[in-house]
């Protein structure tokens, strides 16, 4: 499978952004939902720490910066960070799915190494508060990105090159996983939609569908070293990537390309999207707790 260079991928993603304003990894609403789930589970000391670091004492202190990294990557100053939003799994879906850090993380970095590097910056007391705040925004965002299956896949630029239709509109496979399918669950694209969805997911984690699973989601959370963080992130990416074979492209590219996907396909995808949003929100909470404990 041909390797997609960071430059080529950035060009494709930039073109997609021009065609689809507001589309980002999980879409802003998805990232905000993850942040709100995290807000519902962080320790009190963690909340205080990050409210101070981010300069926001409101209940939206995580959600308000959850999509900052997507805006930043399209600026001249932030263009370098584009490769940090994904890892290009060189696998062969739907026959086989896998993630290998040495094979799949490009020379310019990837979401796995970015999580480790920016976490290290947060923990470095020698860094300015502004640098640590920026790093926190990156960590909040990339913890969400790594839960989107197509952010852990190289094929057709993470699905950006697979044309599909959704509700009669021409789009691409990556975009519907970012925004259309999440919004079909939450009922909208607003901050209020994200908060409401997060409330439902929080209940599912505390006492519902996800209660028996939640502890296992955070068993490998560690900020002890860069290698520990990378190992943790590879596990998260591997989980996400597996859904490319089981759900996203279960029938191969031909099963979705140029097809209308707002019916049965979306119905099958919705439980996966809900699970990944809940999982990464809960993981973000425990990860931020670990950062504060280490700090």
C-alpha positions as CSV (number, residue, x, y, z in Angstrom):
1,X,0.0,0.0,0.0
2,X,1.4,3.4,-1.0
3,X,2.5,5.6,1.9
4,X,0.6,8.9,2.0
5,X,3.1,11.7,2.8
6,X,2.3,14.3,5.4
7,X,2.4,17.0,2.7
8,X,0.0,15.2,0.5
9,X,-2.4,14.4,3.3
10,X,-2.4,18.0,4.5
11,X,-3.3,19.1,1.0
12,X,-6.2,16.7,0.9
13,X,-7.4,17.6,4.3
14,X,-7.2,21.3,3.6
15,X,-9.2,20.9,0.4
16,X,-11.8,18.9,2.4
17,X,-12.0,21.7,4.9
18,X,-12.7,24.2,2.1
19,X,-15.4,22.1,0.7
20,X,-16.9,21.2,4.1
21,X,-16.7,24.2,6.5
22,X,-16.7,23.1,10.1
23,X,-15.8,19.5,9.4
24,X,-12.9,18.3,11.7
25,X,-11.9,15.2,13.5
26,X,-15.2,14.0,15.1
27,X,-16.4,17.5,14.2
28,X,-16.4,20.2,16.8
29,X,-19.5,18.7,18.5
30,X,-17.9,15.3,18.9
31,X,-14.8,16.7,20.4
32,X,-16.9,18.8,22.7
33,X,-18.9,15.8,23.8
34,X,-15.7,14.0,24.7
35,X,-14.6,17.0,26.7
36,X,-17.9,17.2,28.6
37,X,-17.7,13.5,29.4
38,X,-14.2,14.1,30.8
39,X,-15.5,17.1,32.8
40,X,-18.0,14.8,34.5
41,X,-15.3,12.4,35.7
42,X,-12.2,14.4,36.5
43,X,-11.1,14.8,40.1
44,X,-11.7,18.2,41.8
45,X,-8.0,18.9,41.9
46,X,-7.8,18.2,38.2
47,X,-10.6,20.6,37.4
48,X,-8.9,23.3,39.4
49,X,-5.5,22.7,37.8
50,X,-6.8,22.8,34.2
51,X,-9.2,25.7,34.8
52,X,-6.2,27.7,36.0
53,X,-3.9,26.5,33.2
54,X,-6.5,27.3,30.5
55,X,-7.7,30.5,32.1
56,X,-11.3,29.5,32.2
57,X,-13.3,28.9,35.4
58,X,-16.5,27.9,33.6
59,X,-18.0,24.4,33.3
60,X,-17.0,24.5,29.6
61,X,-13.2,24.8,30.3
62,X,-12.4,21.6,28.4
63,X,-15.1,21.8,25.8
64,X,-14.3,25.3,24.9
65,X,-10.8,24.3,23.7
66,X,-11.6,20.8,22.5
67,X,-11.4,21.8,18.8
68,X,-8.7,24.4,19.0
69,X,-6.1,22.1,17.5
70,X,-8.2,21.7,14.3
71,X,-8.3,25.5,13.8
72,X,-4.6,25.8,14.6
73,X,-3.4,23.3,12.0
74,X,-4.9,25.4,9.2
75,X,-2.9,28.4,10.2
76,X,0.6,29.1,8.9
77,X,2.0,28.8,12.4
78,X,0.2,25.5,13.0
79,X,0.7,23.7,9.7
80,X,3.4,21.6,11.2
81,X,0.9,20.0,13.5
82,X,-1.3,18.5,10.8
83,X,0.3,15.0,11.0
84,X,-0.3,14.9,14.7
85,X,-4.0,14.3,14.3
86,X,-3.7,10.7,12.9
87,X,-1.6,7.6,12.5
88,X,-1.5,6.0,9.0
89,X,-2.0,2.3,9.6
90,X,-0.5,0.5,6.6
91,X,-2.8,-2.4,6.9
92,X,-5.3,-4.1,4.5
93,X,-8.9,-3.5,5.5
94,X,-11.3,-5.3,5.6
95,X,-9.0,-8.4,5.4
96,X,-6.7,-7.2,8.2
97,X,-6.4,-4.2,10.5
98,X,-3.4,-3.4,12.7
99,X,-1.3,-0.5,14.0
100,X,2.5,-0.6,14.3
101,X,4.2,2.6,15.6
102,X,7.4,2.1,13.6
103,X,5.6,1.3,10.4
104,X,2.8,3.7,10.6
105,X,4.0,6.9,12.3
106,X,5.5,9.2,9.7
107,X,8.8,11.1,9.9
108,X,6.9,14.3,10.9
109,X,5.1,12.5,13.8
110,X,1.6,11.2,14.5
111,X,-1.1,11.3,17.1
112,X,0.7,8.7,19.2
113,X,4.0,10.6,19.5
114,X,2.2,13.9,19.7
115,X,0.3,12.8,22.8
116,X,3.5,11.8,24.5
117,X,5.4,15.0,23.5
118,X,2.7,17.4,24.5
119,X,2.1,15.6,27.8
120,X,5.8,16.0,28.6
121,X,5.4,19.7,27.9
122,X,2.5,20.0,30.4
123,X,4.6,18.3,33.0
124,X,7.7,20.5,32.4
125,X,7.6,23.2,35.1
126,X,10.4,25.0,33.2
127,X,8.0,25.7,30.3
128,X,5.9,28.9,30.2
129,X,2.3,28.8,31.3
130,X,1.3,29.7,27.7
131,X,3.3,26.7,26.3
132,X,1.8,24.4,28.8
133,X,-1.7,25.7,28.1
134,X,-1.2,25.1,24.4
135,X,0.1,21.6,25.1
136,X,-3.0,20.9,27.2
137,X,-5.2,21.9,24.3
138,X,-3.4,19.5,22.0
139,X,-3.7,16.6,24.5
140,X,-7.4,17.3,25.0
141,X,-7.9,17.2,21.2
142,X,-5.6,14.3,20.3
143,X,-7.2,12.1,22.9
144,X,-10.4,12.5,21.0
145,X,-8.8,12.1,17.5
146,X,-7.3,8.8,18.4
147,X,-10.8,7.3,19.0
148,X,-12.0,8.0,15.5
149,X,-11.3,4.8,13.5
150,X,-10.4,6.7,10.3
151,X,-7.8,8.7,12.1
152,X,-6.0,5.4,12.6
153,X,-6.1,4.3,8.9
154,X,-4.1,5.1,5.8
155,X,-6.4,3.7,3.1
156,X,-7.6,6.5,0.8
157,X,-6.2,9.1,3.2
158,X,-8.2,7.9,6.1
159,X,-11.4,7.6,4.0
160,X,-11.2,11.2,2.7
161,X,-10.8,9.8,-0.8
162,X,-13.8,7.6,-0.7
163,X,-16.8,9.5,-2.1
164,X,-20.2,8.8,-0.6
165,X,-23.6,10.5,-0.1
166,X,-25.3,11.4,3.1
167,X,-28.9,12.6,3.2
168,X,-28.6,13.3,-0.5
169,X,-25.4,15.4,-0.2
170,X,-22.1,14.5,-1.8
171,X,-19.4,14.0,0.9
172,X,-16.7,11.5,1.8
173,X,-16.5,8.6,4.2
174,X,-14.2,10.4,6.6
175,X,-16.5,13.3,6.9
176,X,-19.6,11.3,7.8
177,X,-17.7,9.6,10.6
178,X,-16.4,12.9,11.8
179,X,-19.8,14.7,11.8
180,X,-22.8,13.2,10.2
181,X,-23.0,10.0,12.2
182,X,-22.2,11.7,15.5
183,X,-24.8,14.3,14.8
184,X,-27.4,11.7,13.9
185,X,-27.0,10.4,17.5
186,X,-26.8,13.7,19.4
187,X,-29.5,15.5,17.3
188,X,-27.4,18.5,16.3
189,X,-24.0,20.2,16.0
190,X,-24.2,22.7,18.8
191,X,-22.5,22.9,22.1
192,X,-25.8,22.2,23.7
193,X,-26.1,19.0,21.6
194,X,-22.7,17.9,22.8
195,X,-23.5,18.6,26.4
196,X,-26.7,16.7,26.3
197,X,-25.1,13.7,24.6
198,X,-22.3,13.8,27.1
199,X,-24.8,13.7,29.9
200,X,-26.4,10.5,28.4
201,X,-23.0,8.9,27.9
202,X,-22.0,9.8,31.5
203,X,-25.0,8.0,32.8
204,X,-24.2,5.0,30.6
205,X,-20.7,4.9,32.1
206,X,-21.8,5.3,35.7
207,X,-24.8,3.0,35.8
208,X,-25.8,1.9,32.3
209,X,-24.5,0.1,29.2
210,X,-20.8,1.0,29.8
211,X,-20.6,0.5,33.5
212,X,-19.0,-3.0,33.4
213,X,-16.5,-1.9,30.7
214,X,-15.3,1.5,32.0
215,X,-12.6,0.3,34.3
216,X,-10.9,-1.7,31.5
217,X,-10.7,1.4,29.3
218,X,-8.3,3.1,31.7
219,X,-6.2,0.1,32.9
220,X,-3.2,1.3,30.8
221,X,-3.3,5.0,31.6
222,X,0.2,6.2,32.5
223,X,2.3,9.3,32.2
224,X,5.4,7.8,33.8
225,X,7.5,8.1,30.6
226,X,7.2,8.9,26.9
227,X,7.5,5.2,26.1
228,X,4.6,4.4,28.5
229,X,2.4,7.1,27.0
230,X,3.2,5.9,23.4
231,X,2.4,2.3,24.4
232,X,-0.9,3.4,25.9
233,X,-1.7,5.5,22.8
234,X,-0.9,2.6,20.4
235,X,-3.4,0.4,22.3
236,X,-6.0,3.1,21.9
237,X,-5.2,3.5,18.2
238,X,-5.3,-0.3,17.7
239,X,-8.8,-0.4,19.2
240,X,-10.0,2.3,16.9
241,X,-8.4,0.9,13.9
242,X,-10.1,-2.5,14.4
243,X,-13.4,-0.9,13.7
244,X,-12.2,-0.1,10.2
245,X,-12.4,-3.8,9.5
246,X,-15.5,-4.6,11.6
247,X,-17.7,-1.6,10.8
248,X,-16.3,1.3,8.7
249,X,-15.2,-0.8,5.7
250,X,-16.6,-4.3,6.6
251,X,-17.6,-4.9,3.0
252,X,-14.6,-3.1,1.5
253,X,-14.4,0.2,-0.4
254,X,-16.9,-1.0,-3.1
255,X,-19.6,-1.5,-0.5
256,X,-19.6,2.2,0.4
257,X,-18.2,4.2,-2.5
258,X,-20.7,6.3,-4.2
259,X,-23.4,4.9,-2.0
260,X,-26.0,6.7,0.2
261,X,-25.0,5.9,3.8
262,X,-27.6,7.6,6.0
263,X,-29.7,4.4,6.4
264,X,-28.5,0.9,7.4
265,X,-24.9,1.9,7.4
266,X,-25.4,4.7,9.9
267,X,-27.6,2.4,12.1
268,X,-24.7,-0.1,12.4
269,X,-22.1,2.7,12.9
270,X,-24.0,4.6,15.7
271,X,-23.2,2.2,18.6
272,X,-19.5,2.3,17.6
273,X,-19.4,6.1,17.5
274,X,-21.2,6.3,20.9
275,X,-18.8,3.9,22.4
276,X,-15.7,5.7,21.1
277,X,-16.9,9.1,22.3
278,X,-17.8,7.7,25.8
279,X,-14.5,5.8,26.0
280,X,-12.2,8.6,25.0
281,X,-14.1,11.0,27.3
282,X,-13.6,8.7,30.2
283,X,-10.0,8.1,29.2
284,X,-9.4,11.8,28.9
285,X,-10.6,12.3,32.5
286,X,-8.3,9.7,33.9
287,X,-5.4,10.8,31.8
288,X,-5.8,14.4,33.0
289,X,-6.0,13.1,36.6
290,X,-2.7,11.2,36.0
291,X,-1.1,14.4,34.6
292,X,-2.1,16.4,37.6
293,X,-0.9,13.6,40.0
294,X,2.5,13.6,38.3
295,X,2.7,17.4,38.2
